[in-house]
Amino acid sequence: MSQMIDLVTQYGAHNYDPLPVVLVKGQGACVFDEKGKPYIDMMSAYSAVSHGHCHPALIRVLTEQANRLSVVSRAYHADTLGLFLKTACELFNYEKALPMNTGAEAVETAIKMARKWAYTVKKVAENKAEIISCSGNFHGRTVSIISFSTEPAYRAHFGPFTPGFVTIPYGDASALASAINENTAAFLVEPIQGEAGIIVPPEGYLRECERLCRKHNVLLMCDEIQTGLGRTGKLIASEHEAVRPDCLILGKALGGGLIPVSMVLADASVMSVFKPGDHGSTFGGYGLAAAVGKAALDVLVEENLVARAEKLGQFFMNGLKQLKSKAIKEIRGKGLMLGIEVDPRYACARDICLALLERGVLSKETHEVTIRLAPPLVISEAQLTEVLSHLKAVFSQ
Ligand SMILES: Cc1ncc(COP(=O)(O)O)c(C=O)c1O
């Protein structure tokens, strides 16, 4: 076992259970361990590395900006923020954007925005606002966010929890219709649930949810931290159903695989509830984050990564469907956000991930039965073909 793993085991909190590999270098869709062994990265850091590892254009922007100016805080203006906001608003078609750092912070920001909108615009009685979320959701790890998680492991012994959240089954628009009442501020939803095991809701679900939200003056808030920025073969996954969320939440790949950058987008009628002093973050949209975030969006467009995800996603999905094994229960997903659910009678997802690791393919199990396959969008067809041959070998064992 590597000495680096021993150090983490000795000094680190044991809140993760990583696969036994120490990575030291990355390039594109490939990473290398301490001994120089290459791996094809089919995880891309839970979709944070959609642009590939150490993208040269992003590294250039990062280093130039780091050498010039990084953090001044929002007490002043940094010269990179405005262009980042403009690029994001124009690309996603919103009037306003509010940058934060991690995904969870962006979700917290959206929750605060929805509550304040409910009290000051919709005129919900003070402290009565409700936000509806879905079973199986994953929106982050803060106390308020885990307050509406339905995963026992994420909640146990972390109470007391934040009130004001209602949970309904995922993929069931009639449950949303029943749950909405005069106090409902927003419906918070992932267009595809990633952490829950790449769960794709029924066709038409999000469209119907949008219709219900509009009808009842409820904000539709789509958490596209994982599904956004091309991952599912559209710029944002909501586009598959021609849905325009009232509030779009982005993170992960927005930092170009280099630094944490997240963002909430909305129109002025909603975003303008925020006034100086009522919300913020020392690092939210800091000079370096703004420069890298803008470059990450530029590269996404310049390199056609959205179309690439769609094309390669179809190619890879077709290949996955050729895998014949009684251990495979279902293959699902969109674009390059795919999952193989195994039948626990015949296979254990972690064992398959370990066998793939041995063969030079990085993947990761979620919920014991699903293997996540979400490579950087810059991956090549040849690399995906290689992954398919390894999957075939592992599943035939
Ligand atoms: C859909 C979704 N929302 C929120 C988050 C939380 O993001 P972060 O880990 O950056 O706080 C994640 C992370 O996996 C996610 O997948």
The ligand as a Gaussian input file, in Angstrom:
#p B3LYP/6-31G(d) Opt

LIG

0 1
 C      -26.524000      17.572000      -8.269000
 C      -25.520000      18.029000      -7.256000
 N      -25.779000      19.094000      -6.501000
 C      -24.912000      19.541000      -5.580000
 C      -23.708000      18.901000      -5.371000
 C      -22.759000      19.417000      -4.318000
 O      -21.633000      20.000000      -4.886000
 P      -20.333000      20.235000      -3.994000
 O      -19.783000      18.887000      -3.662000
 O      -19.422000      21.027000      -4.880000
 O      -20.757000      20.984000      -2.779000
 C      -23.398000      17.771000      -6.126000
 C      -22.136000      17.056000      -5.900000
 O      -21.956000      15.919000      -6.252000
 C      -24.326000      17.318000      -7.096000
 O      -24.077000      16.244000      -7.838000

